[in-house]
Amino acid sequence: MTGYNIYRPEGLLLDSPGNKAAQQSIQALQEAMAARRILEGRTLVCDSGHNLVVQLGCCRGIIPRSETVLGIDEDAGVRDIAIISRVNKPVCFFVTGFTKSADGSAMALLSRRAVQEECKREFVSKMRPGDIIDARVTHMESFGCFVDIGCGLTSLIPIDTISISRISHPRDRFRPGQLIKAVVKSIDELERITLSHKELLGTWEENAAAFSPGETVAGIIRSVEHYGVFVELTPNLAGLAEIREDVCPGQHASVYIKNLISDKMKIKLIIIDSFEAAYIPPEPVYYIKEGHLPFWRYSPDSSDRVIETVFDLT
């Protein structure tokens, strides 16, 4: 998608000068309410009624339970855990009014649900397969990575679309809170969006261009088969090393590059050493960062084996 997008993943507005200025005084909050500006604050408490108390610059605000998340009263699939899990995290909101707290001090009334409704109507509903968007990792399961695509609305990146190189769990690639890029893969009849990630990480040729025969480089062992060991050199590039019995998936390795064969998309390796290490997954290197991607082909033109993704089906 192109152009400036105000419907960003939660947390990106929190420390911005504009957000801070809008919370300096009650008058500034009133002006933000009149302009219907999206603001952000950090949630301090979820009370016994599942209302969220939010720290603002000049006072505190409250998001009533019915205003905390889109679908909270209509969708049985939206659970109170979606509210509780926001404590100590940024939340977006509109200021909708003002009231008094128990001690007589001013308290702002806020709505996160209204921001999400607008985000869904003005941004998410206009997405099309192939659109490249910003996303923030919220949590991970064995089957995929959930991300915030705007104002706390979440989508799934299935594990098999995270990278060409296979991983055992999304935590092998991401960490909670990480800001990443993603591409819209599909939209179902209920307007649920599924994302992909691997298409942004480069083709076989683009990744292989960073390596040459005769080099010894860093790698991660991803699988051990009876015919060899698959070693990841980059998230979208893996090679096959000769079988060794003293290695296991997840280990780091130093590997010698014997050969790169473009038309077969093969890299022949020799494992020099393997070892355990708790390195933090590096930030993704994106070859495509914005815009719309109608079609992507991973495999070289010279290869008989075709690996590609078609986003625009019309």
PEHU-V649556 format. One record per backbone hydrogen bond with DSSP energy under -0.5 kcal/mol. NH is the residue of the N-H (numbers start at 1). CO is the residue of the C=O. Records with the same first field share a line. If there is no record, write none. Layout:
# PEHU-V649556
NH: CO  CO
This chain:
# PEHU-V649556
6: 4
8: 6
12: 9
16: 13
20: 16
21: 17
22: 18
23: 20
24: 21
29: 25
30: 26
31: 27
32: 28
33: 29
34: 30
35: 31
36: 32  33
37: 32
39: 93
41: 91
42: 55
43: 89
44: 53
45: 53
47: 45  51
50: 47
52: 63
53: 45
54: 52  61
55: 42
56: 54  59
58: 23
60: 106
61: 54
62: 108
63: 52
64: 62  110
67: 64
68: 65
72: 69
75: 71
76: 74
78: 75
79: 77
82: 79
83: 80
84: 80
85: 81
86: 83
87: 84
88: 43
89: 86
91: 41
93: 39
94: 111
96: 94  109
97: 109
99: 107
101: 105
104: 101
107: 99
108: 60
109: 97
110: 62
111: 94
112: 67
113: 67
115: 111
116: 112
117: 113
118: 114
119: 115
120: 116
121: 117
122: 118
123: 119
124: 119
125: 120
126: 123
127: 124
130: 184
131: 128
132: 291
133: 182
135: 180
136: 148
137: 178
138: 146
139: 146
141: 144
144: 141
145: 157
146: 139
147: 155
148: 136
149: 147  153
150: 153
151: 8
153: 150
155: 147
156: 193
157: 145
158: 156  195
159: 143
161: 158
162: 159
165: 235
170: 141
172: 169
173: 170
174: 170
177: 137
178: 175
180: 135  178
182: 133
183: 196
184: 131
185: 194
186: 194
188: 192
191: 188
194: 186
195: 156
196: 183
197: 161
198: 161
200: 197
201: 198
204: 298
207: 203
208: 204
209: 205
210: 207
211: 208
214: 257
215: 212
217: 215  255
219: 253
220: 232
221: 251
222: 220  230
223: 230
225: 223  228
228: 225
229: 241
230: 223
231: 229  239
232: 220
233: 237
234: 237
237: 234
239: 231
240: 267
241: 229  239
242: 269
247: 244
250: 221
251: 248
252: 275
253: 219
254: 273
255: 217
256: 270
257: 215
258: 256  268
259: 268
261: 266
262: 260
264: 261
265: 261  262
266: 261
268: 259
269: 240
270: 256
272: 254  270
273: 254
275: 252
286: 284
287: 200
288: 200
291: 1
293: 130
294: 292
296: 309
298: 307
299: 307
303: 300
304: 263
306: 304
307: 305
309: 296
311: 294  309
312: 294
313: 311
